Amino acid sequence: MDIKQLWLNAQDLWGALDQHPLLHSSLALALLLVVALVLGRVARYLILHTVKLLGRQPALHWLNDLRHNKVFHRLAQMTPSLVIQFGLNLVPELSKASQHFLGNVALAFTILFQVLILSALLSALLDIYARTDHAKTRSIKGYVQLAKMVLYVCGAIIIVATLIDRSPLLLLSGLGAMSAVILLVYKDTLLSFVAGVQLTSNDMLRVGDWIEMPQVGADGDVVDITLHTVKVQNFDKTIVSIPTWRLMSESFKNWRGMQQSGGRRIKRSLFIDASGVRFLHDEEEQKLTQIRLLTDYIGRKQAELKSWNEAQGNVAAMSANRRRMTNLGTFRAYALAYLKSHPEVQTNMTCMVRQMQTTAQGVPLEIYCFTRTTAWADYERIQGDIFDYLLAVLPEFGLSVYQQPSGSDLRAGLLPAVLGAGFIPENEKRSM
């Protein structure tokens, strides 16, 4: 049987369907649907293949962002609904009501895919913006999410209006009567949007900032800023999601200023045993003069004290009337000179060693300075090195750190009284 005969038989079969209008229109609709799906596959292959080839060019690399966010994929998906929408006029013996209804359904699908295309386009624009320098200081993710929300709401209204064959304004007028309910439902969204605008416009928060918010258990880096939440990765690698509006209604600490200044503060005290504070003897002064960091200080201080004592006359002969150097004051000067000569301490920021109010734990000597780095690990290393050295050098000045007695200290002190004065603890025997 040749092709001509097959064609004639097909025409005869198609003509016979004129006697069955319902079957005729159903087969035509099925054929239209198959053609629409086939054309959709063809359009998808052509569009994606062409975009993939164009995206290899450096000047058109932004096409890859559109492709990864399925902008062209959604565009190809709109082809079947368009084919059905314009092909219904070719379906024979289809009633006006059916044609109108199917046309509205096809139009609703077209609008749906258009909404998805715009949503994917917004996501692609967000990816493109994320690679710019402005993205480091200004996050637009919240605005994009709000735009998507408005897009979905408007799209849903238009789709429903298309399916029921009514004007979208009719549905919008009905929503106006429900404004109180809408405000209640979207209360957090509106609060978060306003808070996001204020945070961004006032440059109060950026992605990458280290923030502290103890009331919600946040102490780490900001990893994401969205419309509703701000995600903070704590230093223990846990994630805390903070509602955006809480960052405006409650207080939080941002460490960005410290990181931008280039120095991190050290503020810690040494508690000196007050019983060891005394005046320096002449021999001790002479010995401390050999310390390089104290040579200028002791020479200047000795000249100042000598001049003052000579001005007092004979009364300076008495110890209480004469000014003398103390081991604590000399150590304080030494600690300050040590900090200023330290290669990892900022010299252009506040640097001092101050004596605080005496407490039951001794005399607090506070070290107040800034390191040259803000990296946490390096900061802790520098701080540890400084205090290790200062603790070790204290005995050179006849000073010691106050330390509350432990259980072993109490036992060592009480055992001789209980067992007799001749009792010697084991640890002291081993040291003899």
ZAFISE-570323 format. One record per residue: residue in three letters; x, y, z negated of N, C-alpha, C in turn. Coordinates in steps of 0.02 Angstrom, whole numbers, plus 50000, padded with zeros to 5 digits. Atoms other than C-alpha are relative to their C-alpha. Example, Ala and Ser with C-alpha at 12.3 -4.5 7.8 and 13.67 -1.06 7.14 Angstrom:
<sites>
ala500454994150000506154977549610500455006050000;ser499584994150003506844994749643499615005549963;
</sites>
This chain:
<sites>
met500434994150000500005000050000500455006150000;asp499574994249994500775016450054499755005749956;ile500154994250043500755033249967499355003450022;lys500614996749974499395040050080499384996649974;gln500585003750024498215026250030499895001249925;leu500074998550071498575029349845499695006949988;trp500284993250006498185047649867499265000150015;leu500715000349982496535043849952499594996649945;asn500365003450054496045031749814499935004549939;ala500044995450056496465044849683499475005350012;gln500524995049985495365057549773499304997149993;asp500655003250008493945045249780499814999149927;leu500145000950072494115041549595499845006649967;trp500144993450028494185059949552499335002650022;gly500664997949977492665063349660499444996349965;ala500515003950035491725049449573499885002649930;leu500094997350067492015058149408499525005949998;asp500484994550000490885072349466499324997849974;gln500645002650025489445061149418500004999349924;his499945000450072490095060749238500365006349975;pro499684993650018490425079049188500414999749936;leu499645000250064490915075249008500664996250006;leu499385003849990492185062049058500495003850043;his499584996049954492815073349197500385005449962;ser499674994650037493165088049081500484997349947;ser499565002950051493905076748946500664997850029;leu499375002149968495155069149067500415006150022;ala499644993949979495575086549133500355003249940;leu499694997150060495885092748955500604995849978;ala499445004450020496965077548917500595001150046;leu499474998749952497945080549077500345006749986;leu499724993450015498155098949031500444999749937;leu499605000650061498775094048858500674996650014;val499375003449983500055081948931500475004750037;val499584995249962500665095149053500305005249953;ala499764994950047500795107748912500574997349957;leu499475002950041501825095948804500644998850040;val499425001249958502965091348949500365006650014;leu499704993549987503235109748992500345002849937;gly499694997950062503585113148809500684996849990;arg499365003550006504955099948808500515002850049;val499554997349949505695106748969500245007049979;ala499824993250021505655124748903500494999849942;arg499555000750057506475119148741500714998150022;tyr499355002249976507885110248833500365005750036;leu499684994649961508205124748953500225005849955;ile499834994250042508155138348820500584998449953;leu499485001750047509225129348691500674998650034;his499385001349964510495123348820500315006450025;thr499734993749976510665140748894500295004249943;val499764996150058510845149048723500644997049973;lys499395003350025512145136148671500605001850043;leu499454998249956513195140148824500195007449991;leu499864992950009513025158948800500335001449932;gly499734998950067513435157548614500744998649994;arg499285001450001515195151348655500415006250015;gln499644993849985515655168848714500075004249936;pro499904996250063516415179448574499535006049994;ala500434994150004515365194548620499284998449983;leu500695002150012513765184548601499954995049943;his500005004950054514175175148441499385000749956;trp500614999150039512615182648360499444995550023;leu500515004749976511595171048470500004993549959;asn499965006050041512215156748361499595000749936;asp500414998850060511385164748210499264999150017;leu500695000949980509745165448305499844992750013;arg500125007149986509945147448360499984995949935;his499995003750063510385141048185499375001249959;asn500634998550036508825149548115499384998250040;lys500545002949959507765141248252499555005350031;val500404994949966507205157448335499804997550069;phe500155002549933507325149748509499604993549998;his500405006150009506625133248446499265001849991;arg500694997750008505055142348387499735003150063;leu500214997049936505005151848551499784994750049;ala500195005449955504965135548649499364996549977;gln500615003150026503615128648534499375003850019;met500584996049981502465142748590499774998550071;thr500175001449930502485136448771499374995850007;pro500615004049990501145122548753499365003949987;ser500614996350014499875134248672499865005250054;leu500104995249945500155147248809499754996550062;val500235003749941499945134148945499274998049993;ile500705001850011498315128048867499565006150003;gln500394993950002497705145748839499835002550070;phe500124997549932497905150649022499784994550048;gly500205005449956497535133449094499294997749990;leu500705002050010495785131749023499555002150058;asn500414997849943495115141249173500014995050057;leu499955005049947495675126749284499634993649984;val500375006150019494695113549187499305000450028;pro500674999849969493125109349287499454998049951;glu500605001950036491375108249214500085000749924;leu499924998650071491925115349045499555005949982;ser500484994850018490575125548960500375006249973;lys499714993750022490875143748916500154999849925;ala499905000350073490675140148730500624995849983;ser499425004250013491935125948733500645003450021;gln499404996649976493145136048837500195005649952;his499854994550046492985150748718500294997349934;phe499765002950063493235139748563500714997450008;leu499335002849990494745130448634500505005650013;gly499554994449988495465146948693500195003549935;asn499844997050065495335154048517500494995749960;val499555004550036496175138548445500715000650029;ala499344999349969497595139948572500315006749983;leu499744993450019497755158548534500235000149928;ala499805000450070497835154748347500684996649994;phe499355003250001499275142748378500545004650028;thr499524995249973500135155948484500205005249949;ile499864995050053499975168748344500424996849945;leu499625003550052500615155748219500744999550019;phe499305000649980502195152648320500335006850006;gln499714993350000502435171348344500215002249930;val499824998550069502405173448155500634996349979;leu499405004050016503675159348137500615002750035;ile499434997149964504765167448270500255006349964;leu499804993950035504755184148178500334998349933;ser499705002050063505125175348013500714997350010;ala499335002649985506595165948090500475005750021;leu499604994349979507195182248168500245004049940;leu499804996550061507205190647996500554996249964;ser499485004050032508225176147926500665000650037;ala499394999349960509465177648069500325006949989;leu499744993350013509635196448042500325000449931;leu499705000250067509975192947858500684996650001;asp499345003349994511385180947905500515004650033;ile499554995349966512115193848024500225005549953;tyr499844994650047512025207347890500474997549945;ala499595002750055512835195747761500755000150017;arg499305000049981514465196147861500295007150003;thr499764993149998514595215147855500265002149932;asp499724997550063515505225247722499465002749955;his500544997250041513885233347665499664994749958;ala500345005350037513215216447609500324998849932;lys499665001150064514505216147468499745004849946;thr500254995250048513715231347387499245000950003;arg500724999149991511925231447455499694993550025;ser500345006249980510865215647459499315001850026;ile500674998749971509335216147573499574993850000;lys500385006250001508745198547536499305001049971;gly500664998750029507325204947427499545003450049;tyr500424996649950506715216547565499794995350055;val500175004849948506785202547692499454995349976;gln500525004450028505775191247577499335003649996;leu500634996250002504485205047552499715000850070;ala500244999349931504385207847741499704993450024;lys500285006549981504105189147766499324998949967;met500635000950034502735189147636499445004050033;val500504995849965501835203647720499844997150068;leu500105003049934502095195147888499544994049996;tyr500425006050007501315178847828499285001849982;val500684997950018499835187647749499635002950060;cys500314997049940499485197947905499874994650053;gly500095005449952499735182648015499424995649981;ala500565004250022498525172347910499335003550013;ile500624996349989497205186047921499825000050074;ile500144999949928497375187348110499804993150026;ile500165006849977497335168348134499294998249979;val500695001550023495765166448027499495004050039;ala500464995949961494945181048117499934997450071;thr500045002949932495365172948285499584993750001;leu500385006350001494645156048235499265001249990;ile500714998750012493005163348171499735005250048;asp500214995249949492965175748316499715006449969;arg500204993850032492845190948205500595004950001;ser499474995050001493825207148194500414999449935;pro499595000250062495305206948072499825005549950;leu500194994550045494675223448002499444997949953;leu500545002450042493155214247936500284996249939;leu499695003650056494265202747832500385004849954;leu499634995250041495335217347774499535004049955;ser500484996450041493795226547712499774995749941;gly500175004550055493355211147609500574999549950;leu499445000250046495105210747537500045006249956;gly500004993950040494895228747480499594999349937;ala500425001150060493525223247361500354995549950;met499645004650044494735210347290500685002949979;ser499344997050014496155222847261500224998849928;ala499825001250070496085220547072500284992949991;val499775006950005496275201747090500684999250034;ile499365000349964497685204047217500565002949958;leu499494996950043498615215747100500184995549941;leu499875004550055498435203146960500424994050023;val499655005949974499045188547067500725001950018;tyr499344998049976500515198247140500345005049953;lys499714995350048500965207746982500754999249996;asp499285001250005502685199646964500365001950064;thr499694998249936503025202147149500095007650006;leu499954992749996502655220747140500515002749951;leu499514997850049503665222846981500714998450023;ser499335001949977505135213347055500225004250059;phe499814995849943505075223447215500235006949978;val499814993350025505115240047123500674999649963;ala499365000750036506515233647010500574998950049;gly499485001249950507485227347161500215006450036;val499854993549968507355244447245500435004349954;gln499624995850047507995253147088500704997249988;leu499345003050010509415240747061500455001350059;thr499594999149940509995242547240500165007450012;ser499884992949985509765261347260500475003249949;asn499554997350051510665264947095500654996249994;asp499385004150000512025252047132500144997149931;met499935002850067511725243646965500214992650001;leu499865007249997511975225747025500194998150071;arg499775002549936512905217247166500124992549994;val499805007049999513225199447217500754999649985;gly499315000650021514855194247134500155003549935;asp499894996550064514655205346980499984995049942;trp500015003850062515035197846810499555003849952;ile500474996850046513555201646696499904995749938;glu500185003350062513075197446518499305002149980;met500684998850024511275195846461499834994649949;pro500075005450050511255186046297499294997849988;gln500685001850015509365186446278499724994750047;val500225005449954509185174846429500554994950011;gly499465004949995510815165346406500425000750063;ala499614998849939511695173346556500675003249983;asp499334997450008513575176146555500434997150056;gly499645002649943514365173946725499925004550061;asp500004996249937514395179446907499324999650034;val500624999849961512885184847009500144996750067;val499895003749938512755172647154499465001450052;asp500534998749952511105177847232499505004949971;ile500504995150020509865192247225499414999350048;thr500595000949958508115188347290499465004749976;leu500554995550017506435196747280499774998849928;his500285001650066505875187747122500524998649947;thr499515002150050507465181647037500705002250019;val499284999049992509305185247013500344993849970;lys499675006150022510365169447001500705001749975;val499354998950032511855169946883500314993249986;gln499635006250015513145155946878500455001349940;asn499604999250060513825154846702500684996750009;phe499325002749995515635150346670500024992649986;asp500045007350007515085132846619499664996850060;lys500275002249936514385131346797499244998749998;thr500735000350001512565131646741499725006250036;ile500324994649964511345142546838499425002749959;val500544996750035510205155146753499635004450051;ser500424995949956508755162746852499655005249958;ile500284994450038508265179846786499495003550044;pro500484995949962506655188346844500285007050013;thr499704993649981507175204046937499755005749956;trp500274994450039506015215246838500295000349929;arg499724999950067506845210046674500665003849998;leu499374996349998508485217846731499895007649995;met500164992950008507595234746731499685001549933;ser500354998950063506555232546575500434998549939;glu499565001850055507975225346468500725001850017;ser499304997949992509805229246442500444994050020;phe499505005049983511245219646520500675003550010;lys499324997249993513135222146528500304997850067;asn499685001449936514005223346696500755001549993;trp499274999450008515895220446695500355002650064;arg499694997749937516165227746869500495005849989;gly499564994450015516915243746797500684997749977;met499365002750024518245233646708500404997050058;gln499655003349944518645223646865500275005250049;gln499784994849953518765239446972500565004249970;ser499484995950031519875248446845500694996850005;gly499355003449994521235235246864500314998149934;gly499735001850066521465232746677499454997549955;arg500495002850048520605222546542500265001149929;arg499804997950067520605227746360500164994149954;ile499845004450056521455218446219499845003949937;lys500204996650063520685222946051499944994549947;arg499975005450050521205210845914500475002149944;ser499634997850060521895212845738500434994549971;leu499585004250043523315205245637499845001949928;phe500154998650070522845203745453500634998949959;ile499375000250036524425207945355499864999249925;asp500065001050072524605201745177500235006449965;ala499854993550031524535217745073500544999549948;ser499495000650052525675210744939500715000650027;gly499344999549970527135211145061500195006950023;val499864993249977527005229745103500445003549948;arg499534996750046528465239445027500435005050039;phe499524995449969529795252645058500614996150025;leu499395003049973531335248345161500615002449961;his499364998250031533045247845079500475002850054;asp499534997149953534515256845158500324994650044;glu499705005449961535275240245210499524997550054;glu500505002349952533655235045295499925005150056;glu500044994949947533545251545387500584999450048;gln499415000749958535315249245449499954993850045;lys500075006149961534915231545506499485000950056;leu500534999049950533305236645596500225004950055;thr499754995349948534265250445687500294996350059;gln499695003949946535095236745789499484997250048;ile500535002149954533405232145865499905005350053;arg500004995149945533375240346035499385004350001;leu500634996349996531535245246029499915004849941;leu500084995850059531755253445857500565005049991;thr499424995650010533415262545879499805007450001;asp500204992949996532665279145934499515001849945;tyr500514998450050531195277945815500325000949931;ile499704999650067532245274545659500465006149994;gly499574994050002533525288045703499585006349993;arg500434994150004532135300745730499645000449932;lys500365000150064531195295245573500475001649943;gln499524998550054532755295745463500165007549998;ala499854992749999533145313445520499415003949973;glu500604996550024531335318745487499934999449924;leu500075001150072531295310945313500555003649961;lys499454996650034533005317845265499885007549996;ser500154992849999532485335445317499455001649950;trp500564998750046530875334145218500214999349927;asn499785001250069531685327045062500475005549975;glu499554994650020533055340345062499625006449986;ala500404994050012531715353645072499644999949934;gln500355000550064530935347144911500445001749941;gly499554998350054532475350744808500144994149954;asn499825005250048532875341244649499454995049986;val500565004650015531135333644632500024993950044;ala499975005749954531525322244780500434994449973;ala499595005350029532705312644667499574994449972;met500465005050025531225303744593499694996050058;ser500245004449946530595289044695499305002050025;ala500694998249981528775294844692499965006550038;asn500004993549966529255312144758500364999750067;arg499595000549939530305305744902499644995850053;arg500295003749943529675300245073500504994950025;arg499575005449976530365283645133499634995950053;met500295004349948530085271545275499724993649968;thr500305006350024528945256545246500094994650053;asn499935005549952529085239545325499384999550045;leu500615000449959527275240245385499995005550053;gly499984994649951527485257245467500524998850054;thr499485001549951529095251645550499774994550047;phe500265005349957528265235845613499475002850048;arg500514997049956526825246345681500345003750057;ala499634996649948528065257045777500324995150048;tyr499705005149958528955241545839499494996750046;ala500525003249959527335233545899499785004650057;leu500204995249948526865249445994500545000450054;ala499464999849951528585250346076500024993650041;tyr500015006449964528455231946120499454999950053;leu500554999849952526755234546204500175004550059;lys499854995349946527365249546304500564997550045;ser499465002849958528875239846365499804993450033;his500225006549972527865224246409499835001050074;pro500124999049928527835221946599499284998850022;glu500685001749980526035215746600499475003949961;val500464995550036525255229646495499965006650038;gln500094993749964524515245046580500265005849958;thr499724994350036525505260446531499595006450010;asn500404994049986524275272946607499314999749968;met500625000550037522845267046496500165000349925;thr499904999450072522575268546309500404994149972;cys499585005250030523915259046214500205002549930;met499844997950069524055260046024499954994049953;val500045004950054524305250045865499775004049939;arg500294996050053523185256545727499854995749938;gln500155003350063522955252245545499275001349981;met500714999450016521145248745500499895000049925;gln500195000150071520215249345334500214993449968;thr499785006050035520985237245210499404996049976;thr500545004550019519875222245176500264994849950;ala499805005450046519885207245059500464995150034;gln499555004549963520825197945196500675003250016;gly499364996949988522265210145198499935006750036;val499984993749964522765225345301499954998650074;pro500075001349928522085224245480500435004950041;leu499604996149954523325230145609499754998450070;glu500355001549937522365231745772500445001750060;ile499654999049936523205229645942499485002150051;tyr500484997349952522295240346070500385002150063;cys499664998449937522925240246250499634996750057;phe500315002749939522495235046429500524996150040;thr499565004049957523255221446536499985002650071;arg499974997849930523765224346716499564995750046;thr500425004449959522615210446777499334999149966;thr500665001350027520765206746756499814992650006;ala500145007249995520885188146796499974996949931;trp500125002550068520225178646646500584995849975;ala499465004450023521575165146637500645003949987;asp499404996050010522995177746658499935004649939;tyr500134995650058522195189446531500104996349934;glu499935003950062522095175746399500734998049989;arg499295001850007523895170546435500405006049973;ile499634994150022524545188346414499835001649927;gln500204998650069523545191146255500304995049951;gly499705005050043524145174746182500755001049991;asp499274998850005525975178646223500155005949953;ile499884994150042525855195746139499924998349926;phe500125001550071525125189145977500454994549975;asp499505005050021526265173945975500655003449978;tyr499374996650015527755185545978499955004249937;leu500074995650058527095197945851499944996049935;leu500055004250059526645184045729500684997149981;ala499345003050014528375176345747500505005249975;val499514995050018529295192945722499835003449933;leu500204996950063528345198045564500504999049943;pro499525000950056529595189945442500625004450005;glu499424995649993530985201045514499895006649963;phe500154993750035530095215645428499774998549928;gly500205001750068529735206345266499254999649992;leu500735000350002527895204345310499774992950016;ser500315006449985526735189445323499265001050014;val500714999649984524995186145388499604997249942;tyr500445002550053523595184245262499644993850026;gln500355006249982522865166745265499664997349938;gln500365002650058521525160245149500264993149982;pro499735006550020522115145245047499544994350020;ser500375005949981521595128345111499974995149942;gly500055005050053521195112745010500674997449978;ser499335002450018522995106745017500385005149960;asp499674994850039523615123544953499755000049928;leu500285000150068522435122744805500244993949961;arg499775006050034522935104944765500735000749980;ala499294999150016524785109344774500105004749942;gly499934995350055524505123644654499734997349934;leu500315002550061523435114044529500344993849973;leu499715006350023524375097444521500555001049948;pro499494999050052525895104344425499695001749932;ala500324998250064524715111644294499684993949968;val500345006050027523815094944277500504994749980;leu499535005550011525295082944288500635002149963;gly499424997750037526605093644205500445004450042;ala499594995149963527845107044252500544996750040;gly499465003349965529125094244308499794996550063;phe500245003449940528015087344446500185003950063;ile499824996949936528645090744622499594996650055;pro500385003149946527465087944770500454996450050;glu499625004049953528005075544903500295004250057;asn499754995949944528145088745040500595004249979;glu499424996250023529325098844932500614995549989;lys499455004750008530355083244892500354998850067;arg499715001349934530585080045077500405005950026;ser499654994149976531155097845105500635001449959;met499414998850043532455096844966500614996450028;
</sites>
